[in-house]
Amino acid sequence: MLDHRHFPTDSPVLRSNSDSRALTACLLALIVASEYKFRLRDQDQSVSGNPDVFVLLEIATYAVVACWLFVHFRPAPRLHTAHWVTLTAYAYVATLWLSTTYSPYFEMALVRSWQMAVLLAATRSVVRHSGRATMHLFAHSYCVLVSASVVFGALVPLPRRESQADRFTWLYLHPVTAGQFLAIAVVVLVGYVLGRRNTHTGRAGRCRCTSACC
């Protein structure tokens, strides 16, 4: 979550470049593990509570990220006033945990609530222990991931459901999710293109960003 005390300025407790790269890798791993689908699965299997190997890999990825965050960014035992955005995020995660008590799909609700807690911990770690360089690294890495996914989807069209036969995607991702990934990447790249107009990076940098956006 964004915190007005640290963002967009650099955090006073900045870590090494290796930790910035590790944070970026953790965020990308969460995206791929949660959203990238490597097989077609019936809808009734998704809510049945019977995990397959890919679901187990997703849970394992979140567990590894959670352990790494705890080891490297262990929270200090102190009380301080949090920003209202942070409090809202904590309240949202607490509501998800509360919803597991009456959810008809207890196993799925429990896993999703735990994943949101890990994601909240990851975003808090980025805000408290990194700076703008880490955010730039993540933005560039995300755009590279989406660009590579688009190229893969165009070159290797995999079988799709009948309702999605004429819609573009990659792997077995739902076309709506693929469109959301593309929209975010385009916004990020357009922001870089417009932002570089006021810097002295030169025409080559603007051309690279414009080419990637196209």
Order of alpha helices (4+ residues) and beta strands (2+ residues): alpha-alpha-alpha-alpha-alpha-alpha-alpha-alpha
